[in-house]
Amino acid sequence: MIVHATNFFNTKKKGIVSKEIFVLIVSIFLAGLCSIIYELLISTASSYFLGDSIKQFSITIGLYMAAMGMGSYVSRKIKTDLFSWFIGIEILLGCLGGICIPVLYFCYSFTDIYYPVMVCLILAIGLLIGLEIPLLTRIMEKYYPLKINISNVLSLDYLGALLATIAFPFILLPVLGIFKSSLFFGIVNMGLGFLNLWCFQDKLENNRKKLCFISAAIVTLFLILTFTFSGYLLEQFSKGLYQDRIIFSKQTKFQKIVLTKNKEDIRMFLDGNLQFSTIDEYRYHESIIHIPFTFAKSLKNILILGGGDGLCVREILKYPDVEKIVIVDIDPEIIRISKKNHHLKKINKNSLNNRRVKIINRDAFIFVKNQTSIYDIIISDLPDPNNTALARMYSKEFYSLVSKILSKDGVFICQATSPFFAKNAFWCINNTISSANFITYPYHVYIPSFGDWGFIMAAKSEIEKTFLRIDINTKYIDNKILSKAFVFPKDLNKKETKLSTLDKPVILDYYMQGWKYWN
């Protein structure tokens, strides 16, 4: 590639870059860029809506590559008017690629045909992209020998793909979000079509040139208008996803954060999954905090993994013996809005601004792995294991790392999804924690927004459970509920499951299978 790099920027006549070669270089580069962007957009959208990111990315990549192969094969049937075909493909690709995410939003919000539409979009876009490169290679034949031509085309195409994979997570997702990114790159594709129309107009028949120009103009105008009103469209689509009025929405580098309000009920959603409702969130947070705190021998140093909303901290601050609370949450935006949004500040009682609270924005797994401090109580208030990134926080390896930084008489508590709706997932978490040299004490409470919800309390040595008393001011937890929380009815009794590990995150399968039925 280095040897022939100058070939891109020098014509055979006097070493001056020709207009045609420059346009073709730009076309190859942008074709590679846009092709990967569309693939990432569809995969990410499906991960948001359907969960199980590995499955969604695998399906998208597999169908995409197969469709590209079909497109490459079909390209041999195109024997004349290569420029007309290429420009027409760019117009179609700009249209389909630009609207793919708005269409998927619509299907998920208002219909039951998300999957068939997703598959059709992947196959159609992949087919068009598969046609692009063979056509560009054949168009470039007049400028370079075959050997140099193929290396140049593939090098630039892969370079565009590299830029796309870097830009997507660090720029596009946090700045534009997937909805606007789709429309933006659709417009980029249309710009590519216009660029080739301008450069190669003398190689097109008048009728085809006019048809291409009108089509490109209509599609571009449509995409620009859709991009302009994307905020309104997202609001309408969101109404299909969220029952209540949206009062805050932001796509961060890590997740989509949404706050909704209905009268006095404030709800938080992460990637479409409900995190809490103010109607009953106190039941969850009192249960995950006050029950294990009743058994702990020391309350001085507390570690919370997740919990960036400050609601666990609100309950912990009721204990005067607590000296230090460390919160580890990967997303700084959650912390920011929990500190500054007046709704959340009211709910968490401004807990994150307490002098005893230290906040660290880091991946919980990495933090625990590198931590040397010892904690009296460790609380895992992480989202459910509905994707691979979260599933590793429910692995034997993770719990083994937690054990190393827990004091000898310390208590570990983990939210563990529903023992009723996802029974196998709940007992898998229990069994996996037990395998990491813990003695486990599973319990459950009823939370109207979630149903029967489970927690796993664990310790390195046996905990004495007699003469339990809740002495903290609470709205839900009392001595009667405490005594019943550890009792499971016959239909929820302990089950034998596989252990979840980094290599085999079976918790993800258990979780998706359990909730798939109830959803």
WOBEL-V905254 format. One record per backbone hydrogen bond with DSSP energy under -0.5 kcal/mol. NH is the residue of the N-H (numbers start at 1). CO is the residue of the C=O. If there is no record, write none. Layout:
nh;co
NH;CO
NH;CO
This chain:
nh;co
5;2
7;4
8;4
8;5
9;5
9;6
10;6
14;12
15;11
16;13
22;18
23;19
24;20
25;21
26;22
27;23
28;24
29;25
30;26
31;27
32;28
33;29
34;30
35;31
36;32
37;33
38;34
39;35
40;36
41;37
42;38
43;39
44;40
45;41
46;42
47;43
48;44
49;45
50;46
51;47
52;386
56;52
57;53
58;54
59;55
60;56
61;57
62;58
63;59
64;60
65;61
66;62
67;63
68;64
69;65
70;66
71;67
72;68
73;69
74;70
75;71
76;73
77;74
78;75
79;77
85;81
86;82
87;83
88;84
89;85
90;86
91;87
92;88
93;89
94;90
95;91
96;92
97;93
98;94
99;95
100;96
103;99
104;100
105;101
106;102
107;103
108;104
109;105
110;106
111;107
117;113
118;114
119;115
120;116
121;117
122;118
123;119
124;120
125;121
126;122
127;123
128;124
129;125
130;126
131;127
132;128
133;129
134;130
135;131
136;132
137;133
138;134
139;135
140;136
141;138
142;139
143;140
144;140
149;145
150;146
151;147
152;148
153;149
154;150
155;151
156;152
157;153
158;154
159;155
160;156
161;157
162;158
163;159
164;160
165;161
166;162
167;163
168;164
169;165
170;166
171;167
172;167
173;168
175;171
176;172
177;172
180;176
181;177
182;178
183;179
184;180
185;181
186;182
187;183
188;184
189;185
190;186
191;187
192;188
193;189
194;190
195;191
196;192
197;193
198;194
199;195
200;196
203;200
204;201
209;205
210;206
211;207
212;208
213;209
214;210
215;211
216;212
217;213
218;214
219;215
220;216
221;217
222;218
223;219
224;220
225;221
226;222
227;223
228;224
229;225
230;227
233;229
234;230
235;231
236;232
237;233
238;234
239;235
240;236
240;237
241;237
242;238
245;261
247;259
248;259
250;257
252;250
252;255
257;250
257;255
258;256
258;269
259;248
260;267
261;245
262;265
265;262
266;264
267;260
268;276
269;258
270;273
271;256
271;269
273;270
275;268
276;268
278;266
280;277
281;277
283;280
284;280
285;281
286;282
287;283
288;284
289;285
290;286
291;286
291;287
293;289
294;290
294;291
295;291
295;292
296;292
297;409
302;300
302;324
303;377
304;326
305;303
305;379
306;304
306;328
307;381
310;307
314;310
315;311
316;312
317;313
318;315
319;316
320;318
322;319
323;300
324;300
325;356
326;302
327;325
327;358
328;304
328;326
329;327
329;360
332;330
334;331
335;331
336;332
337;333
338;334
339;335
340;336
341;337
345;341
346;342
347;343
348;344
349;345
350;345
351;348
353;350
354;351
357;354
358;325
360;327
362;360
367;363
368;364
369;365
370;366
371;367
371;368
375;405
376;301
377;301
378;411
379;303
380;378
380;413
381;305
381;379
386;384
391;387
392;388
393;390
394;391
395;392
396;500
399;395
400;396
401;397
402;398
403;399
404;400
405;401
405;402
406;403
407;375
410;407
411;376
412;458
413;378
414;456
415;380
416;454
420;452
422;418
423;420
426;422
427;423
428;424
429;425
430;426
431;427
432;428
433;429
434;430
435;431
436;433
437;434
438;433
438;434
439;459
440;438
441;457
443;455
444;485
445;453
447;445
447;451
450;447
451;447
453;445
453;451
454;417
455;443
456;414
457;441
457;455
458;412
459;439
460;410
465;463
471;469
482;478
483;479
484;480
485;481
486;482
487;484
488;486
492;489
493;490
501;499
501;504
506;504
508;505
509;505
510;506
511;507
512;508
513;509
514;510
515;511
516;512
517;513
518;514
519;515
